[in-house]
């Protein structure tokens, strides 16, 4: 995680080797509904908006390679207080 505010979290990552077609970040929103955020292959950072203050979120980052999702990396992060 690289940054936080009361209503957003910024995530960044590195790719040690290999090329990816794209990435996706998955998490559950304030209503518990799964959300998927697509990220372009050349991006290594994404900001997730519209989050609730002082709440912990779990994010799964998937790399897409040859049309297949690779094993995810997970991270938990908490938004700032109001």
N, C-alpha and C positions, 0 to 999 in steps of 0.2 A: 504494500500500500504506500502511496506517495503523498497523499493529502486527504484532508477531511474538512467538512463544514457541517452545520446542522442538517442540511438536506442533500448532501452529495458526498461521494467517496471517489478518489482517483486511484486507479490501480496501474502499476507498470510491471513489466517483466522483461527478461532477457531470454534469448534462444541460444543455447550453447552450440548447437549444431543442427544441420538439416534445414530444409526450406519448407515453409508452410504455405498453403493456398490462402488461408485466412485463419481467423480465430473467432471463438464465441465465448462470451461470458454469460453464465447462467446464475440466477439468484431468485429468491422469492420476494415479492413486493410486500407492502404493508398489509395487504389482504391475504397473504399467503399464496398468491398466484405465481406460478413460475414465469420468469421473464428471461428472454434471450437477447443479448446485445451483440450484433455482429461487429467484428473489427477487421479492417483490411490487413492483408498480409504484411504490408510495410509499416504498420503501426505497432508500437510497443507500449501504448498507454491508452487508457480510456477513463472517462469520468462518468459515473453512474449518477444521474440526477433523480429528483423526486423521491428522496428517501425520508424516513422519519427521524427526528432528532433523538439522540441518546439511545439508539437501537443498534444491536449487534446484527450484522448480516454475514452470511456465508456465501462466498462466491466460488464458482468452479470455472476455471479457464481451460478451454479445449483448443488444441491446435488441430486444424483440418489439413490433412495431408493425403494427396491422391484421392480426394473425395470422402475420406474416412476420418471420423473423429478419433483422435488419439487420447490416451489416458489423461484425465484432467489433473490439474494442480489446484488445490483448494486453499483458500485463505479466509480468515474471519477478520472483520474490521467493524469498528463502532463509529457511528456518526457523532459529531460534537453535540454538546448541549446547546439549547437556545441561548 
